């Protein structure tokens, strides 16, 4: 999908598709179609037309974010090919692209999908907020982005670009109320702070509360409720001498009484027929709490033929959680709790220029992160002695990364361009872990203390060709490598396992595709084929026989087709289509050969979405916008074992929205999500106990939103 087009009327010539549409409607007079708006992205660290970027990238503009009801990253996945997310623990969302992601939040590992907020890398999975208010654009880049992006983007990257201060005074206030006592309040104020416009400011605040929809029959409390608040402030300065400075700060807090919504029955993944999925039997409700904040300074200075950019940033993240993993009916009692504090500092310096027949970007990057995590698996309730079987892992990881990079494009002719680039990355990790109190289940077999250090490095190249078949069709082919540093098992059961680092992750990816605008720019079709070969893909799983948390590397292959279509057959009608067909498998898994040939986690064979949007003018009042989206997700697994206890069947979701937009700045919207009330699984795990614990997605959610903007 792209940003909702702002259209200009075109000539009355009707191409064949438009004539067919008119015929189907009995020859009724129809409004003439309008051209799709150009979509500008910064996927390659510079502003470009989406149709001229030789990367598989999906872009969502501010209008699309609002019209399609995108509130968090999970909503983005529904409209993006080959993209899914694990949101079992809301404080540590784990994105997956083409079956590649990270299924652990241990201190010893990193994410495989890089998330960048205003070009600042969020090192930890929970290091960024979920709120999408006052966001200008979201970009999802599929496949390794090892040249231009900071670190650990072997599977892809996600850019979240928030709005900057503008020269005009503007404001927006928004209130939403809905079922389960939903109340969300958002506000934004932006404008000049100096008479000459050389200083500008912007502030955005968001608050969201909602009661839970899962009933814990033991405690009588509701689970999966929300209580979140976030704020962002920016100051922009024109420094003169062709330079500008942007200062940004943000804060977020989540207090979510969630629990895993685990089943209270053993060896039953889907519920028995007629059994409600909104009731659980847990000894403890469970909770998640998170606080995160950060600040950054971005300096742009036009020097010579190009622009020098410096991005200095600091981020911090504190979170804790408690989960009852067994329920009241399980033979064993097991809870998992953790507290984590992390801080990071990053500095990027790059120079980008365009010259006659040649364009390039070069730069350097530095990243430093410290993570402290205290975690336990408590099975003391099994033997009835508090604390008797509660192993503790007190781990710390200090990571340092440095890299230099460059990418250049040679415009060999008016139609043909050659792309070449590379990045050299060096990573060092210092790991300590002190454990105590081995348990009866075998999660921790011995008490130990380790202090280890390891380094990894890799050069990741990229080569590509672009060929403009015409002014409206671009063909491209790329080969790129990606890299993710190795690490340590932060939940190792023995000293030997704790001392042993696991290997770095490396991928070679091949991709061919085309981007096109047809039918007088009323139809946009982008498609690509990809093949990726992974060496030492990092995996984390619980051994069902020993209950040990295992880190293992495996080889894997994935291949598929991705497609995105935007069509405006009529001036006021928009049709959106996105989907993929994908095949993934583990080709080698030394730690567990039985897994070889299995499908990768969170990699459904097919997924897709279809959106229809119609806008009806209402004279001097404004316009009425009607939109519906249908998404489909094929069956998939949440573990390497590909067993039903940790899997999910296929499902479809239907969302709808009706909005009255008035010319005086008011907007009123009625919306619904999962309006068919589909019961579907978003995560499932076994906890090493042999029983399945599916976590179900939200039931029907509806609400009304009123907003005013000027």
C-alpha positions as CSV (number, residue, x, y, z in Angstrom):
1,X,0.0,0.0,0.0
2,X,1.0,3.6,-0.4
3,X,-0.2,6.9,0.8
4,X,-3.8,7.7,-0.2
5,X,-3.5,9.7,-3.4
6,X,-4.3,13.4,-3.7
7,X,-5.7,13.3,-7.3
8,X,-5.9,15.6,-10.2
9,X,-8.6,15.0,-12.9
10,X,-7.3,13.5,-16.1
11,X,-8.5,13.6,-19.7
12,X,-11.8,11.9,-20.4
13,X,-10.2,9.1,-22.5
14,X,-11.4,5.8,-21.1
15,X,-9.0,2.8,-21.3
16,X,-10.4,-0.7,-21.8
17,X,-10.6,-1.5,-18.0
18,X,-12.7,1.7,-17.4
19,X,-15.0,0.9,-20.3
20,X,-15.6,-2.5,-18.9
21,X,-16.4,-1.0,-15.5
22,X,-18.9,1.3,-17.0
23,X,-20.5,-1.5,-18.9
24,X,-20.9,-3.6,-15.8
25,X,-22.7,-0.6,-14.1
26,X,-25.3,-0.4,-17.0
27,X,-23.7,2.6,-18.7
28,X,-24.2,5.0,-15.8
29,X,-22.1,8.2,-16.0
30,X,-19.0,7.6,-14.0
31,X,-16.4,10.1,-12.6
32,X,-13.1,10.0,-14.6
33,X,-10.2,8.2,-12.9
34,X,-7.3,10.2,-11.5
35,X,-3.6,9.5,-11.5
36,X,-2.0,8.0,-8.4
37,X,0.1,10.4,-6.4
38,X,3.8,10.0,-6.4
39,X,5.1,8.3,-3.3
40,X,8.4,9.6,-1.9
41,X,10.4,7.3,0.4
42,X,13.8,7.5,2.1
43,X,14.5,3.8,2.0
44,X,18.0,4.4,0.5
45,X,18.9,7.4,2.8
46,X,17.7,9.9,0.3
47,X,14.3,11.1,-1.0
48,X,13.2,9.1,-4.0
49,X,10.1,8.1,-5.9
50,X,9.0,4.6,-4.7
51,X,8.8,3.5,-8.3
52,X,12.5,4.2,-8.9
53,X,13.9,2.3,-5.8
54,X,15.4,-1.1,-6.7
55,X,14.3,-2.5,-3.3
56,X,11.3,-4.5,-2.2
57,X,9.7,-1.8,0.0
58,X,6.2,-1.1,1.2
59,X,5.3,2.4,2.1
60,X,2.4,3.7,4.2
61,X,1.7,7.5,4.2
62,X,-0.1,9.4,6.9
63,X,-3.5,9.2,5.2
64,X,-3.2,5.4,4.7
65,X,-2.2,5.0,8.4
66,X,-5.3,6.8,9.5
67,X,-7.8,5.4,6.9
68,X,-6.8,1.7,7.4
69,X,-6.7,1.9,11.2
70,X,-3.0,1.3,11.7
71,X,-2.4,1.8,15.4
72,X,0.8,-0.3,15.9
73,X,3.3,-2.4,14.1
74,X,1.0,-5.4,14.2
75,X,-1.4,-3.6,12.0
76,X,1.3,-2.8,9.4
77,X,2.0,-6.5,9.0
78,X,-1.5,-7.2,7.8
79,X,-0.9,-5.0,4.7
80,X,2.7,-6.0,3.9
81,X,3.9,-9.0,1.9
82,X,6.0,-11.6,3.8
83,X,5.8,-9.6,7.1
84,X,4.5,-10.9,10.4
85,X,5.1,-10.1,14.1
86,X,5.3,-11.9,17.4
87,X,3.4,-9.8,19.9
88,X,3.0,-12.4,22.6
89,X,4.8,-10.1,25.0
90,X,3.8,-6.5,24.1
91,X,6.9,-5.1,25.6
92,X,9.2,-7.1,23.2
93,X,7.5,-7.2,19.8
94,X,9.5,-9.4,17.4
95,X,9.0,-8.6,13.6
96,X,9.6,-11.4,11.0
97,X,10.3,-10.8,7.3
98,X,10.3,-13.8,4.9
99,X,10.4,-16.1,7.9
100,X,13.5,-14.4,9.5
101,X,13.3,-12.9,13.0
102,X,14.3,-13.4,16.6
103,X,12.3,-15.7,18.9
104,X,14.3,-14.7,22.1
105,X,14.7,-11.6,24.2
106,X,17.7,-12.9,26.0
107,X,20.6,-10.4,26.7
108,X,22.9,-12.5,24.5
109,X,21.2,-12.1,21.1
110,X,20.1,-9.3,18.8
111,X,17.1,-8.8,16.4
112,X,17.3,-9.9,12.8
113,X,14.9,-7.1,11.6
114,X,16.2,-3.6,12.3
115,X,13.6,-1.0,13.5
116,X,14.6,2.6,13.0
117,X,12.7,5.6,14.4
118,X,13.7,8.8,12.5
119,X,16.9,7.0,11.4
120,X,17.8,5.9,15.0
121,X,18.3,2.1,15.4
122,X,16.4,0.6,18.3
123,X,18.7,-2.1,19.6
124,X,16.3,-4.1,21.9
125,X,13.1,-5.6,20.7
126,X,11.2,-3.5,23.2
127,X,13.2,-0.4,22.6
128,X,10.6,1.4,20.6
129,X,7.0,2.5,21.3
130,X,4.0,0.9,19.6
131,X,2.0,4.2,19.1
132,X,1.6,5.4,15.5
133,X,0.1,8.8,16.2
134,X,1.6,11.8,14.3
135,X,3.7,9.4,12.1
136,X,4.4,10.7,8.6
137,X,5.4,7.5,6.9
138,X,6.2,3.8,7.6
139,X,8.5,1.9,5.3
140,X,9.1,-1.9,5.4
141,X,12.2,-3.0,3.5
142,X,12.3,-6.8,2.7
143,X,15.5,-8.7,2.4
144,X,19.0,-7.9,3.7
145,X,19.9,-4.2,4.0
146,X,23.5,-4.7,4.9
147,X,25.0,-1.7,3.1
148,X,23.2,1.5,4.2
149,X,21.6,0.5,7.5
150,X,23.3,0.4,10.9
151,X,23.4,-3.2,12.1
152,X,21.5,-6.5,12.3
153,X,19.3,-6.1,9.3
154,X,19.9,-9.5,7.8
155,X,16.2,-10.1,7.3
156,X,15.1,-6.5,6.5
157,X,14.4,-3.2,8.1
158,X,11.5,-1.0,9.2
159,X,11.6,2.8,9.1
160,X,9.2,4.8,11.2
161,X,9.4,8.5,10.2
162,X,7.5,10.9,12.4
163,X,6.3,14.4,11.4
164,X,8.7,17.3,11.7
165,X,7.9,20.9,12.8
166,X,6.5,23.0,10.0
167,X,6.4,26.7,9.2
168,X,2.7,27.0,9.6
169,X,0.8,26.8,12.9
170,X,-1.2,23.6,13.0
171,X,-2.9,21.4,15.6
172,X,-4.9,18.2,15.9
173,X,-6.9,16.8,18.8
174,X,-8.5,13.3,18.7
175,X,-10.7,11.3,21.0
176,X,-11.7,7.7,20.5
177,X,-14.2,5.7,22.6
178,X,-15.1,2.0,22.0
179,X,-16.0,-1.3,23.4
180,X,-14.2,-2.7,26.4
181,X,-14.2,0.8,27.8
182,X,-11.7,2.0,25.2
183,X,-10.6,5.6,25.6
184,X,-7.8,7.1,23.5
185,X,-6.8,10.7,23.5
186,X,-4.2,12.2,21.1
187,X,-3.0,15.7,20.5
188,X,-0.5,17.5,18.4
189,X,0.7,21.1,18.1
190,X,3.3,22.4,15.7
191,X,4.5,25.7,14.3
192,X,7.1,28.5,14.2
193,X,8.7,29.7,17.4
194,X,10.6,32.6,15.9
195,X,9.1,35.3,13.7
196,X,11.3,34.5,10.8
197,X,10.6,30.8,11.0
198,X,14.2,29.8,11.8
199,X,13.0,28.0,14.9
200,X,10.1,25.6,14.8
201,X,8.6,23.2,17.3
202,X,6.3,20.2,17.4
203,X,4.8,18.2,20.3
204,X,2.6,15.1,20.1
205,X,1.0,13.3,23.0
206,X,-1.0,10.0,23.0
207,X,-2.9,8.1,25.7
208,X,-4.8,4.8,25.4
209,X,-6.7,2.8,28.0
210,X,-8.8,-0.3,27.4
211,X,-10.2,-3.1,29.6
212,X,-9.2,-6.7,29.0
213,X,-11.3,-9.2,27.1
214,X,-9.9,-12.4,28.6
215,X,-11.4,-13.5,32.0
216,X,-9.1,-15.3,34.5
217,X,-11.6,-17.5,36.3
218,X,-9.2,-18.0,39.2
219,X,-8.6,-14.4,40.2
220,X,-11.7,-12.9,38.6
221,X,-9.6,-10.3,36.8
222,X,-9.6,-9.3,33.1
223,X,-6.4,-9.9,31.1
224,X,-5.1,-8.2,28.0
225,X,-6.0,-4.7,29.1
226,X,-4.0,-1.6,28.0
227,X,-2.8,1.5,29.8
228,X,-0.3,3.4,27.6
229,X,1.0,6.9,27.3
230,X,3.6,8.4,25.0
231,X,4.9,11.8,24.1
232,X,7.3,13.2,21.5
233,X,8.8,16.7,21.1
234,X,10.9,18.2,18.4
235,X,12.8,21.5,17.8
236,X,14.0,22.4,14.3
237,X,16.7,25.2,13.7
238,X,17.8,26.8,10.5
239,X,21.5,27.5,11.3
240,X,22.3,29.4,8.1
241,X,25.2,28.5,5.9
242,X,23.0,25.7,4.3
243,X,22.7,23.9,7.6
244,X,19.8,22.8,9.8
245,X,19.5,21.0,13.2
246,X,16.7,18.8,14.5
247,X,16.5,17.9,18.2
248,X,14.0,15.2,19.2
249,X,13.0,13.6,22.5
250,X,10.4,10.9,23.3
251,X,8.9,9.1,26.2
252,X,6.6,6.1,26.5
253,X,5.1,4.0,29.3
254,X,3.1,0.8,29.1
255,X,1.3,-0.8,32.1
256,X,-0.5,-3.8,30.6
257,X,-2.1,-6.5,32.7
258,X,-1.8,-9.1,30.0
259,X,-0.8,-12.7,30.9
260,X,-0.2,-15.1,28.1
261,X,-3.9,-16.1,28.0
262,X,-2.6,-19.7,28.2
263,X,-5.0,-22.6,27.9
264,X,-5.8,-24.3,31.2
265,X,-6.0,-27.7,29.5
266,X,-3.1,-30.0,28.5
267,X,-2.2,-31.0,25.0
268,X,-5.0,-29.0,23.5
269,X,-3.9,-26.3,21.1
270,X,-7.2,-25.1,19.6
271,X,-10.1,-25.1,22.1
272,X,-12.5,-27.9,22.2
273,X,-15.7,-27.3,20.2
274,X,-17.9,-24.8,22.0
275,X,-15.2,-24.0,24.6
276,X,-14.8,-20.2,25.0
277,X,-11.4,-18.8,24.1
278,X,-11.9,-15.7,26.3
279,X,-11.5,-17.6,29.6
280,X,-8.3,-18.9,31.2
281,X,-7.5,-20.6,34.5
282,X,-4.2,-19.1,35.8
283,X,-2.9,-18.9,39.3
284,X,-1.4,-15.5,38.5
285,X,-2.7,-12.8,36.2
286,X,0.7,-11.9,34.9
287,X,1.7,-8.4,33.8
288,X,4.0,-6.4,31.6
289,X,5.4,-2.9,32.4
290,X,7.7,-0.8,30.3
291,X,9.2,2.6,30.3
292,X,11.3,3.9,27.4
293,X,12.8,7.2,26.5
294,X,15.3,8.7,24.1
295,X,16.8,11.8,22.5
296,X,18.6,12.5,19.2
297,X,20.2,15.3,17.3
298,X,20.3,15.3,13.5
299,X,22.5,17.8,11.7
300,X,22.3,18.3,7.9
301,X,24.9,20.5,6.2
302,X,25.2,21.1,2.5
303,X,28.9,20.8,1.7
304,X,30.2,20.8,-1.9
305,X,28.0,18.7,-4.2
306,X,26.2,16.9,-1.4
307,X,24.9,16.8,2.1
308,X,26.8,15.8,5.3
309,X,24.5,14.3,7.9
310,X,25.3,13.6,11.6
311,X,22.8,11.6,13.8
312,X,23.6,11.4,17.5
313,X,21.2,9.4,19.7
314,X,20.7,7.9,23.1
315,X,17.9,5.5,24.1
316,X,16.9,3.7,27.3
317,X,14.4,1.0,28.0
318,X,13.2,-0.6,31.3
319,X,10.7,-3.4,31.4
320,X,9.5,-6.2,33.5
321,X,6.9,-9.0,33.2
322,X,5.4,-12.0,34.9
323,X,3.7,-14.9,33.1
324,X,2.0,-18.0,34.4
325,X,3.1,-20.6,31.9
326,X,1.2,-23.7,33.3
327,X,-2.3,-22.7,34.4
328,X,-4.1,-24.4,37.3
329,X,-4.8,-27.8,35.5
330,X,-1.2,-28.5,34.5
331,X,0.6,-31.3,36.4
332,X,3.5,-28.8,37.0
333,X,3.4,-25.2,38.2
334,X,5.6,-22.8,36.2
335,X,5.9,-19.0,36.1
336,X,8.4,-16.9,34.1
337,X,9.4,-13.4,35.3
338,X,12.1,-10.9,34.2
339,X,13.4,-7.4,34.8
340,X,15.6,-5.7,32.2
341,X,17.3,-2.4,31.9
342,X,19.1,-1.3,28.7
343,X,20.8,1.8,27.4
344,X,22.3,2.6,24.0
345,X,24.3,5.3,22.3
346,X,24.7,5.6,18.5
347,X,26.5,8.0,16.2
348,X,26.2,8.0,12.4
349,X,28.1,10.2,10.0
350,X,27.4,10.1,6.3
351,X,27.9,12.1,3.1
352,X,25.6,11.8,0.1
353,X,26.0,13.5,-3.3
354,X,24.6,13.4,-6.8
355,X,26.8,14.4,-9.8
356,X,26.6,14.1,-13.5
357,X,26.2,10.4,-14.2
358,X,27.1,9.3,-10.7
359,X,25.6,9.3,-7.2
360,X,27.0,8.0,-3.9
361,X,26.6,7.7,-0.2
362,X,29.5,7.0,2.2
363,X,29.7,7.0,6.0
364,X,30.6,5.5,9.3
365,X,28.6,4.2,12.2
366,X,29.2,3.5,16.0
367,X,26.9,1.8,18.4
368,X,27.3,1.0,22.1
369,X,24.7,-0.9,24.2
370,X,24.5,-2.2,27.8
371,X,21.8,-4.7,28.9
372,X,21.2,-6.0,32.4
373,X,18.6,-8.7,32.8
374,X,17.4,-10.8,35.8
375,X,15.2,-13.7,34.9
376,X,13.7,-16.8,36.5
377,X,11.5,-19.8,35.9
378,X,9.7,-20.7,39.1
379,X,8.3,-24.2,39.5
380,X,8.3,-24.1,43.4
381,X,4.5,-24.5,43.4
382,X,4.9,-28.0,42.1
383,X,6.5,-29.1,45.4
384,X,4.7,-26.6,47.6
385,X,7.9,-24.9,49.0
386,X,8.2,-21.2,48.0
387,X,11.5,-20.5,46.3
388,X,12.7,-24.1,46.4
389,X,12.8,-24.4,42.6
390,X,13.3,-20.9,41.3
391,X,16.5,-20.7,39.2
392,X,17.9,-17.2,38.6
393,X,20.0,-15.9,35.7
394,X,21.6,-12.5,36.4
395,X,23.1,-11.6,33.0
396,X,24.8,-8.5,31.5
397,X,25.8,-7.9,27.9
398,X,27.9,-4.9,26.8
399,X,28.0,-4.6,23.0
400,X,30.1,-2.4,20.8
401,X,29.7,-2.2,17.0
402,X,31.5,-0.1,14.4
403,X,31.2,0.0,10.7
404,X,32.1,1.9,7.5
405,X,29.9,1.8,4.4
406,X,29.4,3.1,0.9
407,X,27.0,2.7,-2.0
408,X,27.2,4.2,-5.5
409,X,25.0,4.3,-8.5
410,X,26.4,4.8,-12.0
411,X,23.9,6.1,-14.6
412,X,25.3,4.2,-17.6
413,X,22.7,5.5,-19.9
414,X,19.3,7.2,-19.7
415,X,17.7,3.8,-19.0
416,X,20.5,1.6,-17.4
417,X,22.0,2.1,-13.9
418,X,24.6,0.0,-12.0
419,X,24.5,-0.1,-8.2
420,X,27.4,-1.3,-6.1
421,X,28.0,-1.0,-2.4
422,X,29.4,-2.6,0.7
423,X,29.7,-2.4,4.5
424,X,32.4,-3.6,6.8
425,X,31.1,-4.3,10.4
426,X,32.9,-5.1,13.5
427,X,31.1,-6.3,16.7
428,X,32.4,-7.0,20.2
429,X,30.3,-8.5,23.0
430,X,31.3,-8.8,26.7
431,X,29.0,-11.3,28.5
432,X,28.6,-12.1,32.2
433,X,26.1,-14.3,33.8
434,X,25.7,-15.4,37.4
435,X,23.2,-18.1,38.2
436,X,21.8,-19.7,41.3
437,X,19.3,-22.2,42.6
438,X,19.1,-25.1,40.1
439,X,15.5,-26.3,39.6
440,X,13.7,-29.6,39.4
441,X,12.6,-29.1,35.8
442,X,16.1,-28.8,34.4
443,X,16.0,-25.2,33.1
444,X,19.1,-24.7,35.2
445,X,21.2,-27.8,35.9
446,X,24.1,-26.1,37.9
447,X,25.0,-22.8,39.5
448,X,27.8,-21.0,37.6
449,X,29.4,-17.7,37.0
450,X,30.9,-16.8,33.5
451,X,32.7,-13.8,32.1
452,X,33.2,-14.1,28.3
453,X,34.2,-11.9,25.4
454,X,34.0,-12.4,21.6
455,X,34.3,-10.4,18.4
456,X,32.8,-10.9,15.0
457,X,33.2,-9.1,11.7
458,X,31.9,-9.2,8.2
459,X,32.0,-7.4,4.9
460,X,28.5,-7.4,3.3
461,X,28.5,-6.4,-0.4
462,X,25.6,-5.4,-2.7
463,X,25.3,-5.4,-6.5
464,X,22.3,-4.3,-8.6
465,X,21.1,-3.3,-12.0
466,X,18.2,-1.0,-12.9
467,X,16.7,-0.8,-16.3
468,X,13.9,1.6,-17.3
469,X,12.0,-0.3,-20.0
470,X,9.9,2.8,-20.5
471,X,9.0,5.9,-18.5
472,X,6.4,3.8,-16.6
473,X,8.2,0.4,-16.1
474,X,11.4,-0.2,-14.2
475,X,13.1,-3.6,-14.0
476,X,15.7,-4.5,-11.4
477,X,18.0,-7.3,-10.2
478,X,20.0,-7.3,-7.0
479,X,22.4,-9.5,-5.0
480,X,23.1,-8.6,-1.4
481,X,24.5,-10.1,1.7
482,X,23.3,-9.5,5.2
483,X,25.0,-10.1,8.6
484,X,23.9,-10.4,12.2
485,X,26.5,-10.7,15.0
486,X,26.8,-13.8,17.1
487,X,26.1,-13.9,20.8
488,X,25.6,-16.0,23.9
489,X,22.8,-18.0,25.5
490,X,21.5,-15.8,28.4
491,X,19.5,-18.7,29.8
492,X,22.0,-21.5,29.5
493,X,21.5,-24.5,31.8
494,X,25.2,-25.3,32.2
495,X,28.5,-23.4,32.4
496,X,29.7,-25.1,29.2
497,X,26.7,-23.9,27.2
498,X,27.0,-20.4,28.8
499,X,30.6,-20.0,27.8
500,X,30.1,-21.1,24.2
501,X,29.3,-18.2,21.8
502,X,27.0,-19.0,18.8
503,X,28.0,-18.1,15.3
504,X,27.2,-15.0,13.4
505,X,24.3,-15.1,10.9
506,X,24.9,-14.5,7.2
507,X,22.5,-14.4,4.3
508,X,23.0,-14.2,0.5
509,X,19.9,-12.9,-1.2
510,X,19.0,-12.7,-4.9
511,X,16.0,-10.7,-6.2
512,X,14.5,-9.7,-9.5
513,X,11.5,-7.4,-9.8
514,X,9.6,-4.7,-11.6
515,X,7.8,-1.5,-10.7
516,X,5.2,-0.1,-13.1
517,X,2.6,2.6,-13.5
518,X,0.0,1.8,-16.2
519,X,-3.3,3.0,-17.6
520,X,-2.3,6.7,-17.5
521,X,-0.8,6.2,-14.0
522,X,-4.1,4.9,-12.5
523,X,-2.7,1.4,-12.0
524,X,0.5,0.7,-10.1
525,X,1.9,-2.9,-10.0
526,X,5.1,-3.8,-8.1
527,X,6.3,-7.4,-7.9
528,X,9.4,-9.3,-7.2
529,X,10.9,-12.8,-6.9
530,X,13.4,-13.6,-4.2
531,X,15.7,-16.4,-3.1
532,X,17.7,-16.3,0.2
533,X,20.3,-18.7,1.5
534,X,21.0,-18.4,5.2
535,X,24.1,-19.8,6.9
536,X,24.0,-20.1,10.7
537,X,20.5,-18.8,11.2
538,X,20.1,-18.3,14.9
539,X,17.3,-20.2,16.7
540,X,16.3,-20.5,20.4
541,X,14.1,-23.3,21.6
542,X,13.2,-25.3,24.7
543,X,14.3,-29.0,24.6
544,X,11.1,-30.9,25.4
545,X,13.1,-33.8,26.9
546,X,15.5,-31.8,29.1
547,X,13.6,-28.4,29.4
548,X,16.9,-26.7,28.6
549,X,16.8,-23.4,26.7
550,X,19.0,-24.2,23.6
551,X,20.6,-21.8,21.2
552,X,21.4,-23.4,17.8
553,X,22.4,-22.2,14.4
554,X,20.9,-23.7,11.2
555,X,21.1,-23.3,7.5
556,X,17.9,-22.3,5.7
557,X,16.5,-21.4,2.3
558,X,13.5,-19.3,1.4
559,X,12.0,-18.3,-1.9
560,X,8.9,-16.6,-3.0
561,X,6.8,-14.1,-5.0
562,X,5.6,-10.7,-3.5
563,X,3.0,-8.5,-5.2
564,X,1.5,-5.1,-4.5
565,X,-1.2,-3.4,-6.6
566,X,-2.8,0.1,-6.3
567,X,-5.7,0.9,-8.7
568,X,-8.0,3.8,-9.1
569,X,-10.6,2.6,-11.7
570,X,-12.8,5.6,-10.8
571,X,-11.9,9.0,-9.5
572,X,-13.3,8.3,-6.0
573,X,-12.6,4.5,-5.8
574,X,-9.3,3.0,-4.7
575,X,-8.4,-0.7,-4.7
576,X,-5.3,-2.0,-2.8
577,X,-3.9,-5.5,-3.0
578,X,-0.8,-7.0,-1.4
579,X,0.3,-10.6,-1.0
580,X,2.9,-13.2,-1.2
581,X,3.6,-16.9,-1.9
582,X,6.6,-18.2,0.0
583,X,8.4,-21.5,0.5
584,X,10.9,-21.9,3.4
585,X,12.7,-24.7,5.0
586,X,15.6,-25.6,7.3
587,X,18.2,-27.3,5.1
588,X,20.5,-28.2,8.0
589,X,19.9,-28.2,11.8
590,X,22.8,-29.9,13.6
591,X,21.3,-29.5,17.0
592,X,18.1,-31.4,16.0
593,X,18.3,-33.1,12.6
594,X,14.6,-34.0,12.8
595,X,13.9,-30.3,12.1
596,X,15.5,-30.4,8.7
597,X,12.9,-29.8,6.0
598,X,10.6,-28.0,8.4
599,X,9.0,-24.7,7.6
600,X,10.6,-21.6,9.2
601,X,8.7,-20.0,12.1
602,X,6.1,-17.3,11.3
603,X,6.5,-18.0,7.5
604,X,3.0,-18.9,6.2
605,X,3.0,-20.2,2.6
606,X,0.5,-17.5,1.6
607,X,-0.8,-14.3,3.0
608,X,-2.5,-11.2,1.5
609,X,-4.8,-8.3,2.0
610,X,-7.4,-6.6,-0.1
611,X,-8.6,-3.0,0.5
612,X,-11.5,-1.0,-1.0
613,X,-11.9,2.7,-0.4
614,X,-14.6,5.0,-1.8
615,X,-14.9,8.7,-1.2
616,X,-18.3,10.5,-1.8
617,X,-18.3,14.3,-1.9
618,X,-21.0,15.9,0.2
619,X,-21.1,19.4,-1.3
620,X,-20.1,22.2,1.0
621,X,-20.2,19.9,4.0
622,X,-17.1,17.8,3.1
623,X,-16.8,14.1,2.1
624,X,-17.7,10.6,3.3
625,X,-15.0,8.0,3.2
626,X,-15.9,4.3,3.3
627,X,-13.2,1.7,3.6
628,X,-13.0,-2.1,4.2
629,X,-9.9,-4.3,4.4
630,X,-9.8,-8.1,4.3
631,X,-6.6,-9.9,5.3
632,X,-5.7,-13.6,5.0
633,X,-3.0,-15.5,6.8
634,X,-2.2,-19.2,6.0
635,X,-1.4,-21.7,8.7
636,X,2.0,-21.3,10.3
637,X,4.2,-22.5,13.2
638,X,5.8,-20.7,16.1
639,X,8.6,-23.2,16.7
640,X,11.1,-25.1,14.7
641,X,9.4,-28.4,15.5
642,X,6.3,-27.6,13.4
643,X,4.0,-29.3,15.9
644,X,0.3,-28.4,16.3
645,X,0.9,-27.4,20.0
646,X,2.9,-24.5,18.7
647,X,1.1,-23.6,15.5
648,X,-1.9,-21.7,14.2
649,X,-4.5,-22.5,11.5
650,X,-5.3,-20.1,8.6
651,X,-7.6,-17.2,9.3
652,X,-9.2,-14.1,7.7
653,X,-9.9,-10.8,9.3
654,X,-12.3,-8.0,8.1
655,X,-11.9,-4.4,9.2
656,X,-14.2,-1.5,8.2
657,X,-14.3,2.3,8.6
658,X,-16.7,5.1,7.7
659,X,-15.5,8.7,8.2
660,X,-17.2,12.0,7.7
661,X,-14.6,14.6,6.9
662,X,-15.8,18.2,7.1
663,X,-14.2,21.2,5.5
664,X,-14.2,23.1,8.8
665,X,-11.6,20.7,10.2
666,X,-13.9,18.2,12.0
667,X,-13.9,14.5,11.3
668,X,-16.1,11.8,12.8
669,X,-15.4,8.1,12.2
670,X,-17.1,4.8,13.1
671,X,-14.7,1.8,12.8
672,X,-14.5,-1.9,13.5
673,X,-11.7,-4.4,13.6
674,X,-12.3,-8.2,13.2
675,X,-15.9,-7.4,12.6
676,X,-16.6,-11.1,11.8
677,X,-15.3,-12.0,15.3
678,X,-12.9,-14.5,14.0
679,X,-11.1,-16.7,16.6
680,X,-7.5,-16.9,15.6
681,X,-4.1,-17.7,17.2
682,X,-1.3,-15.2,17.2
683,X,1.2,-17.2,19.2
684,X,1.6,-20.5,20.9
685,X,4.2,-22.2,23.0
686,X,4.8,-25.4,25.0
687,X,7.1,-24.2,27.7
688,X,8.8,-27.6,27.6
689,X,5.8,-29.2,29.4
690,X,4.3,-30.9,26.3
691,X,1.1,-28.9,26.5
692,X,0.1,-26.2,24.0
693,X,-0.6,-22.6,25.2
694,X,-2.2,-20.7,22.3
695,X,-2.6,-16.9,22.6
696,X,-5.6,-15.6,20.8
697,X,-5.9,-12.4,18.9
698,X,-8.4,-9.6,19.7
699,X,-12.1,-10.3,19.2
700,X,-14.3,-7.7,17.5
701,X,-13.2,-4.2,18.4
702,X,-15.2,-1.2,17.5
703,X,-15.2,2.5,18.3
704,X,-16.0,6.0,17.3
705,X,-13.4,8.7,16.8
706,X,-13.9,12.5,16.7
707,X,-11.0,14.8,15.7
708,X,-10.5,18.5,14.9
709,X,-7.5,19.9,13.0
710,X,-6.4,23.2,11.7
